[in-house]
């Protein structure tokens, strides 16, 4: 037994010696990867995508590198509705305080605004001959999207809450936002006051609970929540008659399947109580990595009856 113990200790000592004699290499074999990122938007004709590549950090801190990893000189084309849109290579001055000193590089076109439920395809031919491709289908958030909304006028004598529902597009995410549109005396520009879904008591103070990304295709706002929002709108200004209430606008951004899947993968990998070592690395780029998706923004108007507006002293 004594000889066996000595033999084991000898093997451990030899193993430690050889392990320490070899330098530790923390890097895995480097593979250069190419990334395309872009979101086709329905609320603008300006569409933007970026191209970049992976890099090998010079040291242990990747944020110490200041080399611009953007790819310039590529041929980026977009097809929509049997038409070709050529994206131009451009850059703007960097205004953030990041580690990069160079401009922000991107590709853009100014005349593309796709309709809902439409396919958009992109191809990026890199200077090294590599081709990156992807396709997105814009969400079906056009005519009839808000058919489930209860009413386009809110009258507290007739309704105790505002209910807004919209078309169920399947396993996708929505981003709703509720705004009271108003004007202040001496200013012809409309202003927005964002309405929460509810208020909750936090240490004796009312704290707003604003809408988050959700897969639920409706929301409700009760009478007391809207009252509180209307009261807060004017802030500390005691001249309530200086405020003119126009309407309530409900904006709902519907994300396509690509963006919804990507967001789901992020939700699964972010947890305040655990550390995920194998987080999902979602990509829908053929020939490379990244995300190419789309979203569609739809709006619904709700008017407020005059008596309700006047009850707060507003016009």
Wavefront OBJ file of the C-alpha trace (Angstrom):
o trace
v 0.000 0.000 0.000
v 2.857 2.325 0.870
v 4.533 1.694 -2.498
v 1.223 2.327 -4.300
v 0.770 5.646 -2.511
v 4.301 6.737 -3.443
v 3.674 5.791 -7.085
v 0.456 7.840 -7.193
v 2.157 10.873 -5.630
v 5.001 10.546 -8.135
v 2.580 10.511 -11.091
v 0.770 13.579 -9.718
v 4.085 15.425 -9.283
v 5.164 14.615 -12.841
v 1.769 15.746 -14.169
v 1.975 19.032 -12.283
v 5.560 19.607 -13.476
v 4.732 19.142 -17.143
v 1.513 21.168 -16.832
v 3.378 24.102 -15.376
v 6.194 23.856 -17.870
v 3.801 24.383 -20.803
v 2.423 27.907 -21.344
v -1.333 28.208 -20.962
v -3.148 29.294 -24.132
v -6.622 30.743 -23.307
v -7.623 31.130 -26.962
v -9.472 28.625 -29.092
v -8.452 28.369 -32.762
v -9.543 31.638 -34.401
v -12.095 31.561 -37.214
v -12.874 34.765 -39.035
v -16.631 35.192 -39.288
v -18.673 37.726 -41.201
v -21.768 39.383 -39.795
v -24.748 41.051 -41.485
v -27.230 42.943 -39.306
v -30.311 44.853 -40.445
v -33.967 45.514 -39.635
v -36.381 46.507 -42.401
v -38.786 49.093 -40.974
v -42.284 50.035 -42.084
v -42.277 53.532 -40.563
v -39.560 54.969 -42.814
v -38.245 54.736 -46.370
v -34.652 54.778 -45.076
v -33.316 51.249 -44.569
v -29.894 50.538 -43.030
v -27.735 47.421 -42.637
v -24.213 46.891 -41.316
v -21.451 44.455 -42.240
v -18.630 43.488 -39.911
v -16.248 40.661 -39.080
v -14.968 38.887 -36.005
v -11.483 39.629 -34.685
v -8.790 38.131 -32.476
v -8.099 40.342 -29.423
v -4.482 41.297 -28.937
v -4.747 40.693 -25.184
v -7.180 39.345 -22.647
v -9.450 42.413 -22.823
v -11.317 42.525 -26.172
v -12.494 46.087 -25.450
v -8.889 47.315 -25.608
v -8.825 46.806 -29.394
v -9.663 49.922 -31.405
v -9.505 48.525 -34.957
v -12.680 49.140 -36.964
v -14.118 45.723 -37.880
v -16.700 47.114 -40.332
v -16.587 45.738 -43.885
v -16.531 48.403 -46.601
v -16.656 48.057 -50.370
v -19.278 45.278 -50.457
v -22.097 45.041 -53.003
v -25.375 45.000 -51.055
v -28.630 44.469 -52.955
v -32.202 44.145 -51.712
v -35.109 42.621 -53.647
v -38.693 43.577 -52.870
v -41.810 43.191 -55.018
v -39.760 42.258 -58.120
v -37.672 45.431 -57.785
v -33.957 45.783 -57.033
v -32.742 48.285 -54.447
v -28.992 48.987 -54.300
v -27.685 49.894 -50.849
v -24.920 52.485 -50.866
v -21.791 52.336 -48.738
v -21.571 55.294 -46.340
v -20.364 56.429 -42.921
v -21.051 59.057 -40.280
v -18.930 60.546 -37.533
v -18.983 58.558 -34.313
v -20.627 60.499 -31.502
v -20.431 57.883 -28.762
v -17.530 57.377 -26.368
v -16.646 53.876 -27.550
v -13.123 52.562 -28.051
v -13.266 53.156 -31.818
v -11.856 56.358 -33.286
v -13.076 55.826 -36.849
v -16.455 56.618 -38.408
v -19.508 54.364 -38.188
v -19.840 52.454 -41.478
v -23.165 51.263 -42.877
v -25.126 50.576 -46.076
v -28.410 52.317 -46.860
v -31.159 52.996 -49.372
v -33.741 55.781 -49.161
v -36.675 54.592 -51.237
v -37.775 51.278 -49.733
v -40.909 51.017 -47.584
v -42.373 47.514 -47.864
v -46.034 46.697 -47.370
v -47.207 44.263 -44.685
v -47.051 40.531 -45.350
v -44.323 40.952 -47.997
v -40.996 39.234 -48.631
v -37.732 41.188 -48.623
v -34.476 39.476 -49.625
v -30.926 40.738 -49.167
v -27.598 39.701 -50.731
v -24.220 41.070 -49.692
v -21.214 40.198 -51.852
v -18.109 40.880 -49.759
v -14.805 42.083 -51.266
v -13.312 38.625 -50.603
v -16.004 36.967 -52.745
v -18.065 35.570 -49.859
v -21.853 35.937 -50.312
v -24.175 36.587 -47.348
v -27.919 36.192 -47.950
v -31.126 36.269 -45.951
v -34.866 36.852 -46.273
v -37.616 38.288 -44.103
v -41.389 38.412 -44.363
v -42.868 41.622 -42.978
v -45.614 41.076 -40.365
v -49.219 41.095 -41.559
v -50.109 44.258 -39.638
v -51.964 46.190 -42.317
v -55.677 46.793 -42.892
v -57.885 45.158 -40.250
v -55.054 44.746 -37.741
v -57.061 46.494 -34.973
v -60.435 44.874 -35.712
v -60.517 43.541 -32.137
v -60.306 47.020 -30.556
v -63.437 47.687 -28.498
v -64.088 51.340 -29.302
v -62.471 54.327 -30.978
v -63.954 56.778 -28.428
v -63.546 56.643 -24.654
v -66.483 57.873 -22.564
v -66.187 57.100 -18.830
v -69.994 57.197 -18.522
v -70.164 54.281 -20.964
v -66.907 52.372 -20.370
v -64.816 51.575 -17.294
v -61.690 50.723 -19.268
v -59.928 51.000 -22.607
v -59.502 47.690 -24.411
v -57.331 47.377 -27.507
v -56.837 44.068 -29.283
v -55.181 43.271 -32.584
v -54.672 40.417 -35.010
v -52.900 37.355 -33.623
v -49.900 36.822 -35.901
v -48.772 33.611 -34.232
v -45.616 33.079 -32.204
v -44.249 36.632 -32.543
v -43.603 39.572 -30.248
v -45.423 42.903 -30.090
v -44.300 46.237 -28.639
v -47.348 48.376 -27.725
v -47.178 52.042 -26.726
v -50.004 54.332 -25.617
v -49.646 58.112 -25.966
v -51.859 61.066 -25.127
v -51.276 63.654 -27.874
v -51.561 67.222 -26.595
v -50.574 70.808 -27.339
v -49.280 73.400 -24.928
v -50.049 77.104 -25.250
v -47.480 78.942 -27.354
v -46.217 75.785 -29.058
v -47.719 74.458 -32.297
v -45.818 71.164 -32.109
v -47.733 68.178 -30.707
v -46.326 66.443 -27.627
v -46.642 62.900 -26.327
v -47.444 61.772 -22.804
v -46.894 58.024 -22.487
v -49.618 56.175 -20.613
v -48.718 53.134 -18.480
v -50.803 49.980 -18.345
v -51.169 50.485 -14.611
v -49.606 52.075 -11.538
v -48.283 50.217 -8.517
v -47.418 51.464 -5.037
v -43.694 51.537 -4.328
v -42.693 52.938 -0.934
v -45.782 55.118 -0.876
v -45.304 56.446 -4.410
v -47.266 55.563 -7.527
v -44.886 53.967 -10.039
v -45.933 53.515 -13.686
v -45.910 50.061 -15.273
v -45.265 50.664 -18.977
v -45.890 48.048 -21.707
v -43.058 45.617 -22.456
v -42.397 43.280 -25.372
v -45.119 40.661 -25.264
v -46.717 37.820 -27.198
v -50.176 38.789 -25.929
v -52.244 40.535 -28.613
v -54.284 42.882 -26.405
v -54.123 45.166 -23.381
v -56.537 47.000 -21.081
v -56.210 50.293 -19.216
v -58.712 50.922 -16.456
v -60.423 54.198 -15.639
v -58.271 54.994 -12.569
v -55.022 54.528 -14.531
v -56.131 56.875 -17.296
v -57.260 59.426 -14.681
v -53.831 59.364 -13.051
v -52.103 59.774 -16.425
v -54.336 62.714 -17.340
v -53.549 64.337 -13.990
v -49.788 63.860 -14.378
v -49.758 65.201 -17.943
v -49.607 68.876 -16.909
v -47.012 68.244 -14.193
v -46.658 71.139 -11.759
v -48.213 73.641 -14.186
v -51.345 74.981 -12.527
v -52.633 76.625 -15.712
v -54.517 73.579 -16.983
v -56.267 75.612 -19.643
v -52.905 76.026 -21.387
v -53.119 72.338 -22.355
v -55.214 71.103 -25.260
v -55.831 67.360 -25.444
v -56.039 66.031 -28.990
v -56.400 62.221 -28.850
v -54.889 58.952 -27.706
v -52.691 57.072 -30.167
v -51.946 53.380 -29.708
v -48.864 52.223 -31.618
v -48.136 48.523 -31.911
v -44.907 47.311 -33.475
v -45.167 43.706 -34.657
v -41.866 41.852 -35.062
v -41.287 39.239 -37.736
v -40.434 35.618 -36.931
v -36.680 36.257 -37.234
v -36.599 39.053 -34.658
v -39.051 37.222 -32.399
v -36.896 34.079 -32.422
v -33.777 36.130 -31.748
v -35.449 37.893 -28.800
v -36.634 34.548 -27.416
v -33.067 33.226 -27.555
v -31.884 36.256 -25.568
v -34.618 35.759 -22.971
v -33.575 32.148 -22.461
v -29.903 33.040 -21.984
v -30.414 35.968 -19.589
v -31.313 34.953 -16.055
v -30.550 36.862 -12.871
v -30.141 33.656 -10.872
v -28.101 31.447 -13.202
v -25.093 31.577 -15.490
v -25.772 30.059 -18.910
v -22.606 28.653 -20.482
v -24.254 27.514 -23.712
v -26.450 30.483 -24.635
v -28.243 30.179 -27.957
v -26.398 31.805 -30.873
v -29.311 32.489 -33.228
v -28.580 33.638 -36.771
v -30.598 33.654 -40.002
v -27.767 34.703 -42.346
v -26.736 32.138 -44.964
v -22.971 32.207 -45.476
v -22.305 34.105 -42.243
v -23.871 35.255 -38.991
v -26.203 37.977 -37.775
v -29.867 38.947 -37.924
v -31.920 40.211 -40.847
v -35.500 40.891 -39.823
v -38.383 43.319 -40.129
v -41.102 44.959 -38.124
v -44.339 46.682 -38.998
v -45.821 49.572 -37.050
v -49.598 50.019 -36.918
v -51.529 52.806 -35.164
v -55.029 53.103 -33.697
v -56.728 56.364 -32.685
v -58.934 56.771 -29.611
v -60.826 60.014 -29.049
v -61.800 61.306 -25.600
v -65.204 62.893 -25.018
v -65.092 66.636 -24.360
v -66.681 66.402 -20.900
v -63.960 64.026 -19.701
v -61.166 66.321 -20.971
v -62.779 69.411 -19.424
v -63.100 67.670 -16.046
v -59.316 68.032 -15.624
v -59.341 71.701 -16.655
v -57.879 70.993 -20.094
v -59.183 72.178 -23.430
l 1 2 3 4 5 6 7 8 9 10 11 12 13 14 15 16 17 18 19 20 21 22 23 24 25 26 27 28 29 30 31 32 33 34 35 36 37 38 39 40 41 42 43 44 45 46 47 48 49 50 51 52 53 54 55 56 57 58 59 60 61 62 63 64 65 66 67 68 69 70 71 72 73 74 75 76 77 78 79 80 81 82 83 84 85 86 87 88 89 90 91 92 93 94 95 96 97 98 99 100 101 102 103 104 105 106 107 108 109 110 111 112 113 114 115 116 117 118 119 120 121 122 123 124 125 126 127 128 129 130 131 132 133 134 135 136 137 138 139 140 141 142 143 144 145 146 147 148 149 150 151 152 153 154 155 156 157 158 159 160 161 162 163 164 165 166 167 168 169 170 171 172 173 174 175 176 177 178 179 180 181 182 183 184 185 186 187 188 189 190 191 192 193 194 195 196 197 198 199 200 201 202 203 204 205 206 207 208 209 210 211 212 213 214 215 216 217 218 219 220 221 222 223 224 225 226 227 228 229 230 231 232 233 234 235 236 237 238 239 240 241 242 243 244 245 246 247 248 249 250 251 252 253 254 255 256 257 258 259 260 261 262 263 264 265 266 267 268 269 270 271 272 273 274 275 276 277 278 279 280 281 282 283 284 285 286 287 288 289 290 291 292 293 294 295 296 297 298 299 300 301 302 303 304 305 306 307 308 309 310 311 312 313 314 315
